């Protein structure tokens, strides 16, 4: 047999590192929040113990947001992370995918469960769904008839 038929250990290590860099979530653990479960290794999502069929981009958006609960991401940040290209100002891809994602998960944009809209800023994943949160950039609720400051505990304490 030829000596180059078997890769050396350094080549195997390089190939392993390359595989980790190429995959979006190579060793990510399962994420569970309330009735939602995301398994990135099997690329599956369940809601209320029922499997949910998602496109690759919908799955990647959900996994990305759920990996950073409570952190608000702009549409541009989500787009650049999931699509791995520069964001176009005219693009509605992120909004369209989040709308479709909410529909498939049986969520309503107004109730603020799991994927929360922060008006004028972007989206965040809510680790513990509260059922009635939708905020503008100042932290005021856009639900329930006007701008009433709602659920102060949803925000970190300012000191």
DAPE-V975293 format. One record per residue. PHI is phi as a letter, one per 30 degrees, with the letter a starting at -180 (* if undefined). PSI is psi in radians with two decimals (NA if undefined). Layout:
# DAPE-V975293
phi:PHI psi:PSI
phi:PHI psi:PSI
This chain:
# DAPE-V975293
phi:* psi:2.58
phi:d psi:2.58
phi:d psi:-0.49
phi:d psi:0.09
phi:d psi:-0.42
phi:c psi:2.08
phi:d psi:2.57
phi:d psi:2.96
phi:d psi:-0.57
phi:d psi:-0.71
phi:d psi:-0.68
phi:d psi:-0.71
phi:d psi:-0.76
phi:d psi:-0.74
phi:d psi:-0.68
phi:d psi:-0.75
phi:d psi:-0.69
phi:d psi:-0.75
phi:d psi:-0.66
phi:d psi:-0.67
phi:d psi:-0.61
phi:d psi:-0.63
phi:d psi:2.43
phi:d psi:-0.57
phi:b psi:1.20
phi:d psi:-0.63
phi:b psi:0.58
phi:d psi:2.35
phi:d psi:2.87
phi:d psi:2.46
phi:c psi:2.25
phi:b psi:2.25
phi:b psi:2.00
phi:h psi:-2.14
phi:c psi:0.04
phi:c psi:2.34
phi:b psi:2.29
phi:b psi:2.13
phi:c psi:1.71
phi:d psi:-0.48
phi:d psi:-0.58
phi:c psi:-0.10
phi:h psi:0.85
phi:b psi:2.66
phi:b psi:2.39
phi:b psi:2.53
phi:b psi:2.17
phi:h psi:0.72
phi:i psi:0.15
phi:c psi:2.36
phi:d psi:2.50
phi:c psi:2.20
phi:d psi:2.04
phi:b psi:2.67
phi:d psi:2.94
phi:e psi:-0.79
phi:d psi:-0.72
phi:d psi:-0.78
phi:d psi:-0.81
phi:d psi:-0.70
phi:d psi:-0.85
phi:d psi:-0.81
phi:d psi:-0.74
phi:d psi:-0.88
phi:d psi:-0.77
phi:d psi:-0.39
phi:d psi:-0.28
phi:b psi:1.13
phi:e psi:2.38
phi:i psi:-0.27
phi:d psi:2.28
phi:d psi:2.24
phi:c psi:2.41
phi:d psi:2.87
phi:e psi:-0.69
phi:d psi:-0.74
phi:d psi:-0.75
phi:d psi:-0.81
phi:d psi:-0.86
phi:d psi:-0.58
phi:d psi:-0.78
phi:d psi:-0.78
phi:d psi:-0.30
phi:h psi:0.76
phi:a psi:2.93
phi:d psi:2.53
phi:d psi:2.37
phi:c psi:2.27
phi:e psi:-0.59
phi:d psi:-0.08
phi:d psi:2.34
phi:c psi:0.23
phi:e psi:-0.83
phi:d psi:-0.85
phi:d psi:-0.75
phi:d psi:-0.76
phi:d psi:-0.68
phi:d psi:-0.68
phi:d psi:-0.81
phi:d psi:-0.71
phi:d psi:-0.82
phi:e psi:-0.75
phi:d psi:-0.80
phi:d psi:-0.53
phi:d psi:-0.08
phi:i psi:0.56
phi:c psi:2.74
phi:c psi:2.32
phi:e psi:-0.53
phi:d psi:-0.40
phi:d psi:-0.20
phi:i psi:0.37
phi:d psi:2.33
phi:i psi:-1.22
phi:c psi:1.97
phi:c psi:2.33
phi:d psi:2.25
phi:c psi:1.73
phi:e psi:2.33
phi:i psi:-0.06
phi:b psi:-1.12
phi:l psi:-2.31
phi:b psi:2.69
phi:b psi:2.71
phi:c psi:2.26
phi:c psi:1.99
phi:d psi:-0.73
phi:c psi:1.71
phi:e psi:2.34
phi:c psi:-0.28
phi:j psi:-0.16
phi:a psi:0.63
phi:c psi:2.28
phi:a psi:1.89
phi:c psi:2.68
phi:c psi:-3.11
phi:d psi:-0.32
phi:d psi:-0.08
phi:j psi:0.31
phi:c psi:2.43
phi:d psi:2.37
phi:c psi:-0.03
phi:c psi:3.01
phi:h psi:0.93
phi:i psi:1.08
phi:j psi:-3.04
phi:c psi:1.34
phi:c psi:2.29
phi:d psi:2.21
phi:b psi:2.32
phi:h psi:1.20
phi:e psi:-0.47
phi:d psi:-0.21
phi:d psi:-0.21
phi:c psi:2.57
phi:d psi:2.54
phi:d psi:2.27
phi:c psi:2.22
phi:b psi:NA
